[in-house]
Amino acid sequence: MTGGEVAGILVAVFWAILVSFLAVVLVRLAQTLKATTRLVADVTEQAVPLLADASATVRSAQTQLDRVDAIATDVQEVTSNASALSTTVASTFGGPLVKVAAFGYGVRQAMNRRGAAATGEPADGPAARRRVVVGRALPSARRGKNGKNGKNGKKRD
């Protein structure tokens, strides 16, 4: 065996190893491509129903939003109607009610004066010296110690 033949055998062995290595790599690559194809097919099978469900959910949400919009419109209409009704009631009954209250106040004042005149009490008695402030009756002046009025201690009468 010559050196050329040994070199040829070595090159042939290296080519056989290289081809074997490439064959293993190609087989693994083919398996990876098959797995990827199956994975894409499975994802497609699951994604299509999910997309259909999502589309149905979006349509349902749109229907509900349309209903809420209709309800909001109705509430706005009812609010404006209630506002118009309260304005109408206030303008219709407000003036006459104020007049009735003023008339009632006048009648009470007249009855109080008539009752004071019947009992002989002067019109400027203790009831006349009181003033009404926010629903409470207060005396016209504060009394200090010993029945005296004001800060200087002098008695007012």
Legacy VTK file of the C-alpha trace (Angstrom):
# vtk DataFile Version 3.0
C-alpha trace
ASCII
DATASET POLYDATA
POINTS 157 float
0.000 0.000 0.000
1.397 3.264 -1.058
1.086 6.624 0.613
-1.450 7.762 -2.000
-3.690 4.827 -1.285
-3.520 5.454 2.483
-4.381 9.107 1.902
-7.307 8.085 -0.313
-8.602 5.709 2.365
-8.322 8.449 5.013
-10.176 10.927 2.804
-12.857 8.300 2.118
-13.250 7.624 5.867
-13.501 11.355 6.626
-16.073 11.730 3.832
-18.066 8.809 5.258
-17.983 10.366 8.743
-18.955 13.748 7.326
-21.834 12.286 5.307
-22.996 10.284 8.347
-22.898 13.424 10.467
-24.832 15.391 7.825
-27.380 12.563 7.546
-27.962 12.650 11.319
-28.354 16.435 11.200
-30.811 16.213 8.299
-32.846 13.509 10.067
-33.029 15.670 13.222
-33.969 18.706 11.131
-36.741 16.706 9.435
-38.060 15.613 12.850
-37.987 19.222 14.064
-39.891 20.387 10.979
-42.506 17.657 11.455
-42.961 18.639 15.130
-43.217 22.299 14.142
-45.816 21.454 11.504
-47.856 19.487 14.060
-47.564 22.329 16.564
-48.765 24.897 14.021
-51.663 22.631 13.065
-52.651 22.164 16.718
-52.426 25.895 17.403
-54.546 26.572 14.319
-57.147 24.032 15.449
-57.369 25.673 18.881
-57.072 29.266 17.709
-59.964 29.179 15.261
-62.590 28.294 17.915
-61.026 30.784 20.337
-61.252 33.517 17.725
-64.862 32.573 17.044
-65.619 32.756 20.781
-63.833 36.093 21.070
-65.817 37.437 18.134
-69.080 36.288 19.728
-68.057 37.887 23.028
-67.269 41.187 21.308
-70.653 41.121 19.555
-72.393 40.410 22.883
-70.501 43.245 24.555
-71.516 45.592 21.737
-75.161 44.575 22.205
-74.914 45.254 25.937
-73.265 48.623 25.306
-76.079 49.529 22.931
-78.595 48.645 25.649
-76.701 50.714 28.240
-76.601 53.613 25.804
-80.371 53.371 25.323
-80.882 53.274 29.102
-78.621 56.303 29.582
-80.580 58.191 26.930
-83.860 57.318 28.674
-82.472 58.419 32.051
-81.349 61.703 30.543
-84.827 62.237 29.094
-86.477 61.422 32.431
-84.111 63.839 34.192
-84.936 66.649 31.806
-88.664 65.895 32.174
-88.362 65.951 35.983
-86.489 69.250 35.808
-89.158 70.752 33.569
-91.891 69.436 35.882
-90.230 70.900 38.980
-89.834 74.251 37.215
-93.491 74.166 36.204
-94.649 73.252 39.722
-92.444 75.932 41.285
-93.721 78.612 38.931
-97.355 77.476 39.227
-97.594 76.958 42.975
-94.647 78.999 44.273
-96.232 82.445 43.997
-99.613 81.497 45.436
-97.995 79.575 48.315
-95.920 82.616 49.248
-99.058 84.734 49.197
-100.930 82.224 51.375
-98.024 82.144 53.852
-97.918 85.936 53.998
-101.685 86.052 54.520
-101.397 83.483 57.341
-98.639 85.515 58.966
-100.771 88.664 58.764
-103.747 86.850 60.306
-101.542 85.592 63.174
-100.196 89.051 63.833
-103.701 90.468 63.883
-104.883 87.728 66.252
-101.899 88.337 68.572
-102.615 92.075 68.694
-106.302 91.443 69.258
-105.482 88.959 72.078
-103.044 91.432 73.657
-105.647 94.188 73.519
-108.260 91.883 75.138
-105.953 91.007 78.065
-104.857 94.601 78.550
-101.212 93.874 77.818
-99.440 96.759 76.031
-98.494 96.289 72.418
-94.836 96.912 73.317
-94.799 94.336 76.145
-92.251 91.518 76.529
-93.474 89.760 73.418
-93.043 92.953 71.372
-89.414 93.403 72.523
-88.337 90.002 71.208
-86.986 89.498 67.750
-87.120 86.264 65.765
-83.738 85.067 64.491
-83.663 81.832 62.500
-86.677 80.403 64.277
-85.640 81.462 67.825
-86.962 84.274 69.951
-84.239 86.430 71.531
-84.624 89.362 73.950
-83.910 92.806 72.509
-80.942 93.445 74.852
-78.781 91.265 77.069
-79.025 91.773 80.790
-75.835 91.919 82.827
-75.359 91.189 86.522
-77.909 92.586 88.922
-80.464 93.028 86.152
-78.509 95.839 84.456
-78.137 96.178 80.689
-75.002 96.612 78.642
-71.338 96.899 79.677
-71.550 100.135 81.616
-73.986 98.680 84.147
-76.693 101.288 83.666
-80.265 100.142 83.629
-82.280 100.778 80.491
-86.023 101.194 80.664
LINES 1 158
157 0 1 2 3 4 5 6 7 8 9 10 11 12 13 14 15 16 17 18 19 20 21 22 23 24 25 26 27 28 29 30 31 32 33 34 35 36 37 38 39 40 41 42 43 44 45 46 47 48 49 50 51 52 53 54 55 56 57 58 59 60 61 62 63 64 65 66 67 68 69 70 71 72 73 74 75 76 77 78 79 80 81 82 83 84 85 86 87 88 89 90 91 92 93 94 95 96 97 98 99 100 101 102 103 104 105 106 107 108 109 110 111 112 113 114 115 116 117 118 119 120 121 122 123 124 125 126 127 128 129 130 131 132 133 134 135 136 137 138 139 140 141 142 143 144 145 146 147 148 149 150 151 152 153 154 155 156
